[in-house]
Amino acid sequence: MSKNKSGSKLLSHPMHPIFTHFPMALWTISLLWDLLGFLRGDSLWWSFSKWSIAVGLIFAFLAIITGLVDFGKVPKEGPSETIAMKHMLLVISASVCYGGSFFFRLGSLIPTGYHFIFAESLSVIGFLLLLIGGWYGGELVYRHGIGRRNSDS
């Protein structure tokens, strides 16, 4: 989406940013729930984490769909296209990691053994990818003006 043209909109507001905050917040807090679950040995925290990841995946799906629509509006053959591609690949990869983490949490109240190792490893990797991908998203908006209206609009 270029400075004045946006892809997905709801009541003249770009939709992609509406959905991006939920997975970022839910997946970040899931790491806190995991830490509490590990320290306390209480299945309640593991459950909070699992369902935070699940709801984050739902919103990530919506963010990816609206982001793909908006990606079609990014000016081609310029630096913003490269940054948008990096942003997209990183956040989709983060979503896949969190999807895997959710998968390894299924079936038991507290993950153990390789389920625990894979679930936590995928969450941490997903979190790091999300941080970097979010930074690229910020670059698109704040440095390149993608998705923003000009002040005279």
N, C-alpha and C positions, 0 to 999 in steps of 0.2 A: 504494500500500500504506500503510495507516495504521500507527500505532505498534505495535499488536499483531497486525495482520493483514498477512500478506505474500502476494504472488502466487506467484512461482516459488520453490520451495525444493528443496534437496537435502540430505538428512539434517538437517533442521530449520535449515539455513543458507540465507539468501537467495542465489539463483543469480546475479542481475544483477551484484553486485559481484565475483563470481568471474571473470566474463568481461571486465569493463571494464578491468582493469589491463593486459591483454595488448595491445590496440590502442594504449592510451596509451603504453606503454613501447616497443613496436615502431615506432610511427610517429615517436616522438620520436628514437629512435636512428637511424631512417632518415635524418634530417636530418644527423646526424654522418657517416654513411656517404656521403651525397651530398657533404658538404664535403671529406671525404678523397678521394673520387673526382675531384672538381673539382681539388683541389690536386695530386694525384699523377698524374692522367690514367690511372688504372689501372681496368680494367673490373671487377676483383674487388670494389671498393667499391660500384660501381654495381649489381652483382649482389646484394650483401648488402642494399643499400637496397631494390631491387625486391622481393626475397623477404621482407624485413621488412614491407614494405607489404602484400604478398599474405597473409601469415599474420595480420597485423593485421586485414585485411578479413574473414577467416574468423571470428576472434574477435569482431569488431565485429558481424557478422551475428548471432552468438549473444547478444551483449549487447543488441542492438536487440530481438530476439525476447523475451528475458526482461524487458527494460525495458518493452516494450509490455504484457506481462502485468501487471507491477507498476504501470504507469500506471493501469490500471483500478481499482486499490485506493487511489489518492490521493484524499483527501477533496475533494469537489466544492465549487465556489463559495467557495473560500478562497484565501489567498495561496499555499499549496503547490501548488494546481492550476496557477496561472499560472507559477510557477517550474518545475514539472515540464514544462509545455509548452515553455518556453524551453529547458530542458535537452535535451529530446527533439529539438526542431528544430535546435538547434546541433550536437549530436553526430551526427545523421543527415546534416546538411549537411557536417560534417567527413568523414564516411565517404564521401560522394559525391565530395568533393574528392580524397580519397586513392584512390578507385576510378579517377577520371580520371587522376590522376598515374600509377597503375600502367599504365593503358591507353597513355599516351604513352611509357612505358618499354619496351613490347613491341617486338620485332623487331630491336633492335640492342643490342650490348654496352654502348655508351656513347651516351646520347642526345645528339643534336646539333640545332642549328637550333631550329625552333619546338617540336620534341619536348622539347628540354631546357628551353626557356623555360616551356612549359605544364606540364611535369612538376614543375619546381621551384616555379613559382607556385602550382599547386594544392596542393603539399605544404605550403608556408608558410601559405597561407590555411587549409588544413585544420588545421594545427597551432594556429593562432590560434583558430579556431572550437572546437577540442577543449579548449583551455585555458579558454575562457569557459564552454563547456558543462560541463566538469568542475567549475568553480567553482559553477555552479548545482546540480550534483549534490551537491556538498558542502553547499550551503545546505539542500537537502532533508533530508539526513541529520542534520547537526549543529545546524541552527537550528530545523528543523521536526520532527525526530525521525522522519521517514519511513523505514520499513524497520528501525527499531530496536525491540527488545523493551523493555518497561518493566523497570526493575530488580527489580520484585517478581515477575516471571514466572519 
